[in-house]
Amino acid sequence: MDNIVSPNDYSATWFEVFLESIQPIQTESEIEFLVRNLPNPPYLKILDLCCGLGRHSLGLANKGYQVTGMDINETVLEKARKYSGESVEYLNQDMRKLDQLQISFDVVVNLWQSFGYFDDVVNENIFKQIGRILSPKGRLIMDIYHRSFFELHQGSRQFEKDGLVITESKVMNGNRLTIDLEYENQGTDRFIWRLYTPDEINEIAVNSGFRSLVTCTGFNENTPPTPNNPRMQIVFEKTENRTPL
């Protein structure tokens, strides 16, 4: 369970450049998608898995949900606690150890490409652990990269964001994507993920005791995912009381 395939240690620069700069209107659109697919009741207790700064956690809490945010990065969680106040409970926990929580939820949300960090066995085990902490008919909402898009969009580019020059390199090696980010005079980041097609992630879900209700892109239920869009959102529902080991 401790086989880490990629470093994926998000730097302070990454959070500042790519996450803290997200506009409220974008977050609101994403929250509205979640709310449409999580009627309350019965979906009240939510785990925001890999919550980062907690922008979705707080948004959901403001909509009346009971939200727990979980992330492995304690520095980021400290910011999230300041951001959310007492509206959200935050846990410093490794996503590979969900079974240790001994808490059940009605919903798990896993957003902004926060899945696929490990090898196939570990990734699928995380899926099954999610099922085990969900209540009957619980839902899982994922927002992940579409592998086919990145197979078609590899290479390097240089761009400027908030006055910082960034060089980005994207390379696919089989089903794994490596992204290198070089920040001018501010270090580098490297991220490696195992990417999935819609059919592949659905197969893992079915084997883990889920069925898909919605598969889309742009947080719009009426827009199906295609290789022309980098991200896809999928709403899964648990189909059985017990999830396979």
C-alpha positions, 0 to 999 in steps of 0.5 A, a space after each residue: 500500500 505504500 508504493 508511491 509511483 510519483 512525487 506529486 508534492 505540490 509546492 507552495 508556488 503551485 498552490 499560489 499560481 494555480 489554485 489561489 488564483 481561481 475566480 469565485 465564479 468558477 468555484 460557484 459553477 463547480 459547487 452548483 454542479 455538485 449540489 444538483 447531483 447531491 440532493 439533501 436529503 439524503 446526501 448530507 455528510 460529505 468527505 472532500 477527498 484531497 481538499 487542498 485549500 478547501 474552496 469546495 469544502 467551504 462552498 458545500 458547507 455554505 449550502 447546508 452540507 456537513 463537510 469534512 475536508 481531507 488532505 495529506 498536506 498539513 500546510 495547506 490544511 492550515 490555510 484551509 482552516 483559516 479560510 473556512 473557520 468552523 464551517 468545515 472539519 479538516 483531517 490530515 490523512 493519506 488517501 490510501 488509508 481511508 479505512 482508518 477513518 472509521 467514519 461513514 459518509 453519504 458522499 465523497 467528492 474527489 476533484 481537480 485531478 486528485 486521483 491516479 497518483 499510484 500504481 493500478 493496484 493502489 488506485 483501485 484499492 482507494 476506489 474500494 476503500 471509498 465504497 467501504 466508507 460510503 453509506 448505502 446508495 452513497 455517491 462519489 463525484 470525480 473530476 479527473 483528466 481524460 487520457 485521450 486529450 493528453 495523448 493528443 496534446 503533448 509537448 512543451 510551451 511557455 506562458 505567463 501567469 500573474 507575472 510569472 513565466 512558466 515552462 510546462 512540459 507534458 509527456 505521456 508514457 503509456 497510460 501515465 502523464 508526466 507534467 514538469 513545471 519550471 517557474 522562472 527563478 522559483 523552482 520546479 514541480 513534477 507531477 505523474 498520474 495514471 490517466 483513464 478513459 471514461 470506459 476504464 474508470 467506469 470499469 474500476 467503478 463497477 468492480 468496486 460496487 458502483 454504477 455511473 449516473 452522469 459522465 460529462 465535461 465542463 461541469 455540465 451534465 449535458 456535455 459528454 466528455 470527448 478527447 477535445 476536453 482535458 477534464 471529465 466529471 463522473 457521478 457514481 452511486 454505490 450499488 451494494 452495501 458492501 464493497 469488494 475487498 
